Amino acid sequence: MFDRNLKILLVSPEVVPFAKVGGLADVAGSLPKALATLGEGELGHDVRVALPRYQRIAGGRYRTDFPVPMGPRQETAIIRETNIEAKLGEVKREIPVYLVDNYHYFNREGIYAYGDDAERFAFFCKAVLEMLPRLGFQPDVIHCNDWQTGLIPLYLRTKYRHDPFYSRMAAVYTIHNLQYQGNFDRAILPLLGIGDELFHPEGVEFYGTVSFMKAGLQFADVLSTVSPTYAEEIKTPELGERMDGLLRKRADDLYGIVNGINYHEFNPQTDPRLWFNYDKDHPEGKRENKRALQQELRLPVRELPLLGVISRLVSQKGIDLLAPVLDDLMQLDVQMVLLGTGDPHYERLFQDFQRRYPDRIAVFIGFNGVLAQRIYAGSDLFLMPSRFEPCGLGQMISMRYGTIPVVRATGGLADTVRDYTDNPETGNGFVFRAYEPEALLDAVRRALEVYRRDQNEWLRLVRRVMEIDHSWAKSAAGYVELYQAALKKVRGLAEIAV
């Protein structure tokens, strides 16, 4: 162990509450809070956050500005500072958040999917490193997240490797979803400040393109992803997204840490979005939430199992398994609510099912945060039949609200859900393995059998899942061990306390 708390800079393209597209934002907003209240004494680790200042982000006090070379021209980086608050009991910490501002790159309505994304996030990576000495902050570890930050480890190990300010910093690189790699045309190299000497398979070259993801995987000291099972899966050709060879090569440096969830936001005892609050000792409110949800959905208020689905409507999420068995599910005397958006084909398909079964199925295309929480609280079962799932938050949120998950054994789902059928004493959900519609249907049938056979046993299962700790404290401790492993690689054993 290190004999002092660490200085950590977490860098992410999205962070709750400032900017959110997916689950990465939740991680980047919650992990720093846990780190700030985890450590020796009451102070916790000195953790700070950096992200672009998109158009939607207001405020932030001016700290500094400086030029950043982007090929033949200079772009100005303006650094503004705001904060997020971390609480642990009576202890409160203000976590500095550095907003990297540039009108040309970030004053836009959206966050991603622009034609110049390579240039935008190369500028971001360069500005993050250049701002540190100007702010007087010298982190022990820079924790980079997803492809948009992949150039930071590369720059640390090339451009800055002999600079005493940077040379002892460790780089940790986390893969949240290997599908999104940031692969661009070779012509972008001059804007990145990278020469042809790095355009080869041991550098940033990836099947003829420049890959930001590969830069992070090649040059970071330690790699991680968001569950132990996903860390194994991405080393295979099936889920390795053509990066599996590199990931097998770096297997000794690759770790899996399951994400946590925000226990202050996701708390059925205090959640203001619910009609009735409840906890594991007083679960009666869950049944009342179910009735209120049925009324809101305009479904008959009946005592029968209610299945919840909150998902992107894409094949990755197993929607192609759910659609073929919906008619069979409707024969099982259940109701179902689906909230999500995605592939227009699936949107139309589920809307058609709603028309065919108006007393059984309620479908909402889009996203509604209040309705999502009411589905978590009011459903009996929560379906996540994903083809792959790096971590997954839905199954953990559903358990927090006493809703039993039905999942496929992949990624973080395999790491967090144990099959009740195999072991009724420790099971906390219903799991299937084969990626087949019938396997999903069988898992639902097994769950319904328990639900209908013995309501007392079902209530024990509800209480069991509500007692599981999926908070960020455990995950944060795992990340601290990861940071220490990275620092050992960079600094050797000189700073390790005996």
Order of alpha helices (4+ residues) and beta strands (2+ residues): beta-alpha-beta-beta-beta-beta-alpha-alpha-beta-alpha-beta-beta-alpha-beta-beta-alpha-beta-alpha-alpha-beta-alpha-beta-alpha-alpha-beta-alpha-beta-alpha-beta-alpha-beta-alpha-beta-alpha-alpha-alpha
